[in-house]
């Protein structure tokens, strides 16, 4: 199991302890999305939720995909119930070329962490 998968499993366990998921609920399957269809369904769900919340305007292709998705180190995880994706989480590493998706909102804080050697 990779360190990314280990960290994700720990976060899911924490969410279960906090009551987000029923600790005994076996109907939720969390896994890394790797194949094209899974990624397309994940990005479509993100697009639809962001449009519904008013965060973005509808895109012509109905998916929300960012430049970060092209990074080989980036990982997208999905939570499924009955093979239907109900949640999406992406882990994006900090890179010198692209930075982080949150740089626009938190550049000062993130630059401070980077200056301290905390990537």
N, C-alpha and C positions, 0 to 999 in steps of 0.2 A: 504494500500500500504506500502511495507517495505521501510526502509531507503535506501537500495540498489536500489530499483526501483525508488524511489524519485530522488536520485542522477543521475541515468541514464536518467530519463525523463528531468532533468534540462540540462544535457549535450547534449541531442538530440535537445532541444530547442535552445541552444547556437549554435549548428552546423547549425540549420535552419536559425538563424539570420545571421550567417556568410556566408550563401549562399550555403552550402554543399547540402542541400535538398531544393527543392522549398517549401516555407512555406505553400502553398496551395495544395501541392501534397498529395493526399490521397492514392496514389498507393503504397507508402512505408509503410510497417507494421513492427514496431519494437516490439519485445516481448522476454521474457525469454524462452530459450530452455530448456525444462524439460524432454520430452520423448526421448527415445533412438534414434529413427529415426532422430529427429531434431538435437540431439547432434552429431550423426554420420555424417549427412550432413554438419554440421558446421565444424567439425574437418577435413572432407574431403576437404572442400573449403580452409581452412587454409593450409593444406598440399599442395594442388595443387598450390596455390599462392606462398608459400614459395619455392617450387621446381622450379616454373617458374622464380622466382627472383634470384635463385641460393643460397638462404639462407640455404637450407638443401638438402640432397640427397633424392631421392624418397624412401619412406618406403615400406616394403613388403605388408602392408595392405592398403596403400593409404590414411591413416589418420594421423594427427599429434595430439597425445595425450600426455600430460605430467603428472607427478606425482601430480601436483597441481589440476588437474581435479578430483582427489579422495577426496579432502577436501569438507566436507559438506557445508562449508561457501562460497565456490566458486560459482560464477554465470556466466553463458554464455548467452549472448543476441544475437539475430540474427535480421537482417533487411531483409525483404522479399519484392519482387516485383512479383506479380502473382504467389505466393507460391514458388518462387525460391529464395533461400538464396543468397544475394548479398554482405552481410557484416556480420562480426562476431566480438564481443567484449566480453572479459572475465574479470571479476572483481575477483581478487585474494587477499584475506586478508593476511597480514603479520602474519606469524606464527613462533613460536620459533623453531619448528622442521625443517621446509622447507624454511623459509624466504620468499623472493619474487622472481619471475622469473627474475627481473632486478638486482638481487644481483651480478651476474657475471660481469655486466658492470658498476654498480654504487655502489659497496659495501662500499666504503669509505663514500660517501654521505649519503647512507641509514643508515649506522652504526652511523653516526653523528646525524641523526634525531632520531634514536632509543635511543641513549644515552641521548638525550634531552627530552625523554619521549613522542616523537611524532610518535606513531605507526600508 
